[in-house]
């Protein structure tokens, strides 16, 4: 199995790239953001709870996120592997994911991070907000709060995976095709 954490700040292109790479490598793409949005739209208990945090630009608590992720993995028992997009976001989530995968005899093969300057990301998110219907992408203050959350709580995962020897940074600036080609070079080695 090939299990990859696709990593990067909000607006880096993780979702776009995961959709392209899942077919190439026959992997299941699990986007916690998509799962949360589905639950919010359908007003499930998880969705209502997640929305209270997301509306403030805060991260959803680990326990809620981990339980949701485990359920998504368990739905795909025949998968050849997973692209985790938006998870883990904290070291405790990374440790929980490692523990959960180890119960299945699996592991994370690598964290592949899209690296993009913050000012470009703000522009991307504001542009996405015009067409996506995502309220969190239309307010620069909320966007900047998400970057603060990312930089203080999530970016530390680079060190966690680097210590294991499986962190791979990839330039996330350029055309979608150029970025996909850069990511594929890394995926091929994992």
N, C-alpha and C positions, 0 to 999 in steps of 0.2 A: 504494500500500500504506500501511496505517496500522500503525505499530509503536510500541507503548507499553510503557514500563516502569511497572508498578504497584508502588509502593514503600511501605514503612512497616515499623515494628518488628514482631517476632513478636506475633501475636494481634490485629493491627490490622484484620483482615478481608479481606486481599488475595485469598485463595482464594475466599471467598464472593462477593465483588464481581466477580472475574474470571469466575466461572461465569455470573453474571447478564449481564455486559457482553459476553461473547464472542458470545452469540446475537444481541443487539441490533445489534452491529456486524459480525457474521459474521467474527470473528477466531478464530485458534487460540490457546488458552490453554496456555502452557508453564509449569508449576510445577516448578521444580527440586526442591522438597521432595517432590512426588508421584513424580517420576522416581527420586529417591534411594530413597524408601520402596519402590517397586516393585522396584528392584534389590536392596535389602536383603532384602525378603521372599523373593525368588527366589534369593538368595545368589549373585548374579553377582559377578564379580571386582570390578567397580566398586562394587557394593553392600557387599561386605565391607570394602573400603577406606574408603568413605564412612562406614560405621557406626563405625569406630574414632574418627573425628573427631567425629561427631555425638553419640556417647555421652558425650563430655567437654563438649559444648556449644560446640565449636569449629567454625569454618567449614571446609568441605572445600577442599583446595588448588585454586587457580585452574585449573591445567592439566586436572585431572580434570573440573571443572565445565564449563569451556569446551568441551572435546571432546564431553562429553555433550550440551550445548546445541546445538552445531553439528549433531550427528547428528539431534536432534529437529527442527530447522528444515529440514534436508535431507529429512526424511520427508514434509514438507508442502509440496511444490513448487507446488501450486495455491492456496495460502493467499492471502487478501486482506490479510493482516497478522497480527501476533502481539501477544498480551498476555504480556509477560515478568513472571512472578511469582516473586520470590526470586532474581532475576538481573537485572542484575549486583549484586554485593555489595561490590565493591572498585573502586577507580579503574582498576586494571589489567584487571579483567573488563570494565568499561565501555569501555575503549579497545579491548580485543579484540573486543567485540561490535560497536563502530563499524567496526573494520577488516573483520570478517567480513561485516557487512551491506553495506559499500561494495563488496565483491567481487561482490555481487548487484545493485548499483545501487540499494541501499536505505539507509535511515537510521532512527534513532530519532526519531519525531515529538515525543515528550514523555515526561518522567517525571512521573507523577501520584502524589503521596504522600498516604497516609492519615495524618493527624496525630491521635494519641490519647495522653492522659496515661498514664505508665508504671504507676501504681498500678491503674488500670482494666484495663490490659493483663494484669497479673499475675492479677487476678481472673478475667478471661476465659480465660486459659490454664489455670489450675487447674480451672476448671469444664469446659473442653474435655477436660482430662486424665481426668476421671471417665467420659467416654463414648467417647473417641476411640481408646483403646488405645495412645496415644502416651506412652511412658514419659517422654519429655523434657518433657511437660506436667503431670506429677504432682509434681515436685520443685521447690519454690520456689528453692532454691539454683541448680539448673541453669537455671531460667528467668531468674534475675537475671544469671547468667553470659552467657546469650544476649543480654540487653540490654546488658551491658558490651561484648560483641563488636560488637553493632550500633552502639552509640554511638561506639566508638573506631575501627572499621574501615569501617562501612557508611554511617553518617549523613553522612560527608564527601562522598558522591555528590551530595548536595543542591547543594553548591558547584560540582561538576563540571558538572551539568546547568544550574544557574542561570547559569553563565558562558556557556553556549551559548544562553541565552534560552529554554530549554524545560523549566523546572521549574515545577510547579503543585501547591501544597499544598491539600489538601481536608480539612475537618473530618470526622474519622472517628468522631464520637460521635453517636448517635441510632439510629433504627430502620434496619434493613437498607434499606428502601425510601427513606428520606430520604437515606442515604449514596449509594445508587445514583443518585438524581436529581442530587445534587451532582456526582458523578463524570461523569455523562452530559453535563452542561453543559460540562465541560472537554473530554471526548472529542469533542464536536460541533465544537469549535474547532480540533482538531488535524488 
